[in-house]
Amino acid sequence: MTHPVLVLRAEDAGRMSQLHMRSFDDPWSAVSFRGLLLDNSILTLGIELEGQLVAFAMAQTIAGESDILTVATDPDQRRKGLAATLIRALIDRLGERGVSRITLDVAEDNAPARALYRSFGFAEDGRRPRYYTAGRDVPVDAILMSCKMSL
Protein backbone atom coordinates (compact mmCIF):
# COMPACT_ATOMS: atom_id res chain seq x y z
CA MET A 1 0.00 0.00 0.00
CA THR A 2 1.36 3.42 -0.92
CA HIS A 3 0.81 6.38 1.32
CA PRO A 4 0.66 9.98 0.13
CA VAL A 5 3.70 11.96 1.25
CA LEU A 6 3.14 15.51 2.46
CA VAL A 7 5.56 18.40 2.86
CA LEU A 8 5.37 19.48 6.51
CA ARG A 9 5.43 23.13 7.53
CA ALA A 10 5.98 25.19 10.68
CA GLU A 11 2.34 24.73 11.73
CA ASP A 12 3.06 20.98 11.98
CA ALA A 13 5.73 21.46 14.69
CA GLY A 14 3.44 20.54 17.60
CA ARG A 15 2.29 17.25 16.18
CA MET A 16 5.82 16.44 15.03
CA SER A 17 7.04 16.97 18.59
CA GLN A 18 4.28 14.71 19.95
CA LEU A 19 5.19 11.96 17.49
CA HIS A 20 8.90 12.39 18.24
CA MET A 21 8.09 11.99 21.95
CA ARG A 22 6.35 8.68 21.21
CA SER A 23 9.27 7.54 19.07
CA PHE A 24 12.40 8.50 21.03
CA ASP A 25 13.71 8.74 24.58
CA ASP A 26 15.23 12.17 23.82
CA PRO A 27 12.43 13.99 21.96
CA TRP A 28 12.76 17.37 20.33
CA SER A 29 10.44 20.20 21.39
CA ALA A 30 7.82 21.88 19.24
CA VAL A 31 9.91 25.07 19.46
CA SER A 32 12.93 23.21 18.03
CA PHE A 33 10.87 21.73 15.22
CA ARG A 34 9.29 25.08 14.42
CA GLY A 35 12.73 26.71 14.11
CA LEU A 36 13.93 23.95 11.83
CA LEU A 37 10.79 24.03 9.70
CA LEU A 38 11.26 27.77 9.11
CA ASP A 39 14.77 27.13 7.75
CA ASN A 40 14.84 26.99 3.93
CA SER A 41 17.63 24.40 4.01
CA ILE A 42 15.29 21.88 5.67
CA LEU A 43 12.98 19.48 3.83
CA THR A 44 10.46 17.61 5.98
CA LEU A 45 8.12 14.99 4.61
CA GLY A 46 5.34 13.26 6.48
CA ILE A 47 2.62 10.64 6.22
CA GLU A 48 -0.83 10.94 7.75
CA LEU A 49 -3.29 8.12 8.38
CA GLU A 50 -6.87 9.12 9.16
CA GLY A 51 -5.76 12.71 9.74
CA GLN A 52 -3.02 11.78 12.22
CA LEU A 53 0.69 12.32 11.55
CA VAL A 54 2.18 8.82 11.83
CA ALA A 55 5.64 9.29 10.33
CA PHE A 56 8.02 11.99 9.18
CA ALA A 57 11.57 12.45 7.94
CA MET A 58 13.63 15.63 8.05
CA ALA A 59 16.78 16.46 6.06
CA GLN A 60 18.97 19.54 5.86
CA THR A 61 20.84 20.48 2.70
CA ILE A 62 24.00 22.54 2.79
CA ALA A 63 26.48 23.01 -0.05
CA GLY A 64 24.97 20.26 -2.20
CA GLU A 65 24.93 17.59 0.52
CA SER A 66 22.05 16.59 2.76
CA ASP A 67 21.98 15.14 6.26
CA ILE A 68 18.95 13.20 7.45
CA LEU A 69 18.34 14.77 10.85
CA THR A 70 15.57 12.52 12.13
CA VAL A 71 13.05 9.92 11.03
CA ALA A 72 10.14 9.16 13.35
CA THR A 73 7.41 6.56 13.01
CA ASP A 74 4.57 6.04 15.46
CA PRO A 75 5.46 2.88 17.42
CA ASP A 76 2.00 1.44 16.61
CA GLN A 77 2.66 1.92 12.87
CA ARG A 78 6.18 0.46 12.58
CA ARG A 79 7.09 -2.34 10.17
CA LYS A 80 4.48 -1.14 7.66
CA GLY A 81 6.81 0.54 5.17
CA LEU A 82 6.17 4.13 6.24
CA ALA A 83 9.83 4.98 6.91
CA ALA A 84 10.84 3.34 3.62
CA THR A 85 8.25 5.43 1.77
CA LEU A 86 9.64 8.58 3.37
CA ILE A 87 13.29 7.71 2.72
CA ARG A 88 12.50 6.98 -0.95
CA ALA A 89 10.62 10.29 -1.25
CA LEU A 90 13.48 12.18 0.44
CA ILE A 91 16.06 10.62 -1.88
CA ASP A 92 13.94 11.46 -4.92
CA ARG A 93 13.29 15.07 -3.91
CA LEU A 94 16.86 15.69 -2.82
CA GLY A 95 18.08 14.24 -6.11
CA GLU A 96 15.80 16.66 -7.98
CA ARG A 97 17.53 19.46 -6.05
CA GLY A 98 20.96 18.33 -7.22
CA VAL A 99 22.14 16.85 -3.92
CA SER A 100 25.29 14.77 -4.50
CA ARG A 101 25.44 12.90 -1.17
CA ILE A 102 23.17 12.11 1.78
CA THR A 103 24.52 11.39 5.25
CA LEU A 104 22.96 10.26 8.52
CA ASP A 105 23.79 8.69 11.84
CA VAL A 106 21.93 5.86 13.51
CA ALA A 107 22.32 4.09 16.83
CA GLU A 108 24.45 0.97 16.61
CA ASP A 109 21.73 -1.03 18.37
CA ASN A 110 19.02 0.01 15.87
CA ALA A 111 19.39 -2.93 13.47
CA PRO A 112 16.05 -2.35 11.66
CA ALA A 113 16.97 1.24 10.78
CA ARG A 114 20.47 0.26 9.69
CA ALA A 115 19.03 -2.44 7.42
CA LEU A 116 16.52 0.02 5.98
CA TYR A 117 19.23 2.54 5.14
CA ARG A 118 21.44 -0.17 3.60
CA SER A 119 18.50 -1.19 1.38
CA PHE A 120 18.62 2.33 -0.12
CA GLY A 121 22.36 2.16 -0.81
CA PHE A 122 23.69 3.77 2.35
CA ALA A 123 27.05 2.40 3.50
CA GLU A 124 28.57 2.57 6.97
CA ASP A 125 31.59 4.86 6.87
CA GLY A 126 32.37 5.84 10.45
CA ARG A 127 31.21 5.97 14.03
CA ARG A 128 30.90 8.29 17.00
CA PRO A 129 31.75 6.32 20.13
CA ARG A 130 29.19 6.29 22.94
CA TYR A 131 27.07 8.95 21.18
CA TYR A 132 23.58 7.71 22.05
CA THR A 133 22.77 7.69 25.76
CA ALA A 134 19.04 8.40 26.20
CA GLY A 135 17.02 5.43 27.42
CA ARG A 136 20.10 3.22 27.72
CA ASP A 137 22.07 1.90 30.67
CA VAL A 138 25.19 1.82 28.50
CA PRO A 139 25.81 4.37 25.72
CA VAL A 140 26.04 3.04 22.17
CA ASP A 141 27.97 4.25 19.18
CA ALA A 142 26.42 6.28 16.39
CA ILE A 143 27.02 4.58 13.07
CA LEU A 144 27.69 7.14 10.34
CA MET A 145 26.26 6.23 6.97
CA SER A 146 26.21 7.92 3.58
CA CYS A 147 24.91 7.43 0.08
CA LYS A 148 26.27 9.06 -3.09
CA MET A 149 23.54 10.20 -5.40
CA SER A 150 23.71 9.40 -9.11
CA LEU A 151 23.24 12.68 -10.90
C-alpha positions as CSV (number, residue, x, y, z in Angstrom):
1,M,0.0,0.0,0.0
2,T,1.4,3.4,-0.9
3,H,0.8,6.4,1.3
4,P,0.7,10.0,0.1
5,V,3.7,12.0,1.2
6,L,3.1,15.5,2.5
7,V,5.6,18.4,2.9
8,L,5.4,19.5,6.5
9,R,5.4,23.1,7.5
10,A,6.0,25.2,10.7
11,E,2.3,24.7,11.7
12,D,3.1,21.0,12.0
13,A,5.7,21.5,14.7
14,G,3.4,20.5,17.6
15,R,2.3,17.3,16.2
16,M,5.8,16.4,15.0
17,S,7.0,17.0,18.6
18,Q,4.3,14.7,19.9
19,L,5.2,12.0,17.5
20,H,8.9,12.4,18.2
21,M,8.1,12.0,21.9
22,R,6.3,8.7,21.2
23,S,9.3,7.5,19.1
24,F,12.4,8.5,21.0
25,D,13.7,8.7,24.6
26,D,15.2,12.2,23.8
27,P,12.4,14.0,22.0
28,W,12.8,17.4,20.3
29,S,10.4,20.2,21.4
30,A,7.8,21.9,19.2
31,V,9.9,25.1,19.5
32,S,12.9,23.2,18.0
33,F,10.9,21.7,15.2
34,R,9.3,25.1,14.4
35,G,12.7,26.7,14.1
36,L,13.9,23.9,11.8
37,L,10.8,24.0,9.7
38,L,11.3,27.8,9.1
39,D,14.8,27.1,7.8
40,N,14.8,27.0,3.9
41,S,17.6,24.4,4.0
42,I,15.3,21.9,5.7
43,L,13.0,19.5,3.8
44,T,10.5,17.6,6.0
45,L,8.1,15.0,4.6
46,G,5.3,13.3,6.5
47,I,2.6,10.6,6.2
48,E,-0.8,10.9,7.7
49,L,-3.3,8.1,8.4
50,E,-6.9,9.1,9.2
51,G,-5.8,12.7,9.7
52,Q,-3.0,11.8,12.2
53,L,0.7,12.3,11.5
54,V,2.2,8.8,11.8
55,A,5.6,9.3,10.3
56,F,8.0,12.0,9.2
57,A,11.6,12.4,7.9
58,M,13.6,15.6,8.1
59,A,16.8,16.5,6.1
60,Q,19.0,19.5,5.9
61,T,20.8,20.5,2.7
62,I,24.0,22.5,2.8
63,A,26.5,23.0,-0.1
64,G,25.0,20.3,-2.2
65,E,24.9,17.6,0.5
66,S,22.0,16.6,2.8
67,D,22.0,15.1,6.3
68,I,18.9,13.2,7.4
69,L,18.3,14.8,10.9
70,T,15.6,12.5,12.1
71,V,13.1,9.9,11.0
72,A,10.1,9.2,13.4
73,T,7.4,6.6,13.0
74,D,4.6,6.0,15.5
75,P,5.5,2.9,17.4
76,D,2.0,1.4,16.6
77,Q,2.7,1.9,12.9
78,R,6.2,0.5,12.6
79,R,7.1,-2.3,10.2
80,K,4.5,-1.1,7.7
81,G,6.8,0.5,5.2
82,L,6.2,4.1,6.2
83,A,9.8,5.0,6.9
84,A,10.8,3.3,3.6
85,T,8.3,5.4,1.8
86,L,9.6,8.6,3.4
87,I,13.3,7.7,2.7
88,R,12.5,7.0,-1.0
89,A,10.6,10.3,-1.3
90,L,13.5,12.2,0.4
91,I,16.1,10.6,-1.9
92,D,13.9,11.5,-4.9
93,R,13.3,15.1,-3.9
94,L,16.9,15.7,-2.8
95,G,18.1,14.2,-6.1
96,E,15.8,16.7,-8.0
97,R,17.5,19.5,-6.1
98,G,21.0,18.3,-7.2
99,V,22.1,16.8,-3.9
100,S,25.3,14.8,-4.5
101,R,25.4,12.9,-1.2
102,I,23.2,12.1,1.8
103,T,24.5,11.4,5.2
104,L,23.0,10.3,8.5
105,D,23.8,8.7,11.8
106,V,21.9,5.9,13.5
107,A,22.3,4.1,16.8
108,E,24.4,1.0,16.6
109,D,21.7,-1.0,18.4
110,N,19.0,0.0,15.9
111,A,19.4,-2.9,13.5
112,P,16.1,-2.4,11.7
113,A,17.0,1.2,10.8
114,R,20.5,0.3,9.7
115,A,19.0,-2.4,7.4
116,L,16.5,0.0,6.0
117,Y,19.2,2.5,5.1
118,R,21.4,-0.2,3.6
119,S,18.5,-1.2,1.4
120,F,18.6,2.3,-0.1
121,G,22.4,2.2,-0.8
122,F,23.7,3.8,2.4
123,A,27.0,2.4,3.5
124,E,28.6,2.6,7.0
125,D,31.6,4.9,6.9
126,G,32.4,5.8,10.4
127,R,31.2,6.0,14.0
128,R,30.9,8.3,17.0
129,P,31.8,6.3,20.1
130,R,29.2,6.3,22.9
131,Y,27.1,8.9,21.2
132,Y,23.6,7.7,22.1
133,T,22.8,7.7,25.8
134,A,19.0,8.4,26.2
135,G,17.0,5.4,27.4
136,R,20.1,3.2,27.7
137,D,22.1,1.9,30.7
138,V,25.2,1.8,28.5
139,P,25.8,4.4,25.7
140,V,26.0,3.0,22.2
141,D,28.0,4.3,19.2
142,A,26.4,6.3,16.4
143,I,27.0,4.6,13.1
144,L,27.7,7.1,10.3
145,M,26.3,6.2,7.0
146,S,26.2,7.9,3.6
147,C,24.9,7.4,0.1
148,K,26.3,9.1,-3.1
149,M,23.5,10.2,-5.4
150,S,23.7,9.4,-9.1
151,L,23.2,12.7,-10.9
